Amino acid sequence: MGPKVVVDRFGAVEPKVLLWVDYYSYNGKRHCCNQTVQEAIGQLGGNLTHTVMIKYGAGLPDARLHQKSANESNATRSQGVTHLLLDELYTMAESGNCGRDVEFADMRMRDPVYILFTSGT
């Protein structure tokens, strides 16, 4: 899936959080998603506040959207969006270091918690 497909599918629902995998396998080869996600973020608009990368490509180069230096916090920011690894998000939640209290909202049963998009293969 290229950035145009991502924007076409996600643009209609105006997501606040985008979960993505660093690599996917297709036809026996591994493909990095970094560039596609970077381009899509720039086109998705202002509602997107966070991306969370799920490391799938064990042993492969880090596909992090923006490398951090040794003295930076876990979260990085670009294009007004905060980027985290799923493991970092777990660590922050377990330590209570999320920057604010978790707020729960009453939702109707028809309100989606998440929407899963795939390439259809």
N, C-alpha and C positions, 0 to 999 in steps of 0.2 A: 504494500500500500504506500503510495507516494503522498506527499503533503497535501495535494489537491483533494485526494480521496478522504484523508483525515479531516480536512476543513469542511468538505461537503457533508460528511456524516455528523461531525461534532458541532459545526456551526449552527445547526438548527436547534440544538438543545442548550447551547450556551453554557458549557460546563464550568464549574469552579475549580475542580480538581481533575487532573488527567493522570491516570495510572498507566504506565507503559513498561514493556520489557526491553532490555538493552539489545538483545539479539533474538532472532527467530530462525528456525531451520526450515528450509524448503528445498526439495529435490536433492537432499544430501549435502547441502551447503548451509553455512551460517551467515546470516545477513544482519548487519548493524542497523539499528533504528535511530541512531543519534541525529543524523542530518535531517531525516524526515521529521522528527519531533521538533527540532529547532526551527525549521521552516514553518511548520504548522502553528507553533506557538505565536510566531510573529503575525500570523493571519487570523487567529481565532478571536482576537478582540479582547476587550477589557474585563470580561467576567472571569477569565481564568486567573486564579490566584496561586495555585500550587501544582507542581508535577511531582509524582512519586515514581521513581524507577525501581522496578523489580529485577534483581540480578538473576538472569536466566543463563547467561553465557559464562558459566564457571570456567576459570582458567583462561579466559579471553581478555584482551585489553579492556580496561574500564571505559565504558561508554557514557560516563557522566557528562551531563550537558556542559558543565563548566568545572574545570579542575580547581580544587581549593589548595591554598598554601598551608603549611603546617600550623600557622597561628590563626587560621580562620575557623569559624564555627562550622558545624556540620552542614547547615543549610547554605546554599548559594542562591544568588538572585541574578536574573537577567530579564530584560524586557518587562520589568514589573512583576515577575513571577518568581516565587520561591521554589527551589528544586531540592528534593530530598531523595535519599535512598530509602527503601522500605525498612531496612534494618535500623537506620537512623531514626525513623519515625517511631518504631517500636521502643528504642532506647529512650527517646524523649518522653514518650507516654509513660513508660515504667518508672522513670525518675521523677515525673511530675514537672519536668522542665519544658513545658509547651508554651510558656509565656503568658498563658491565661487559663482560667478554669474552663473545663469542658461544659458546654451548654447543650442541653437536650431540648428538642422541639417536638411537640405533638405533630404527627403527620397522619394524613388520611391513608387508608390502605391503597388507594389508587396512585399515590405519589411515589414515583420511582426512587429507590435508594441508589441504584446504579443502573447504567445502561451498558451492556456489553456489545461492542462492535467487533466483528472479525472480518477477515478478508473473504470469507465465504468458502474457503477451501478446507 
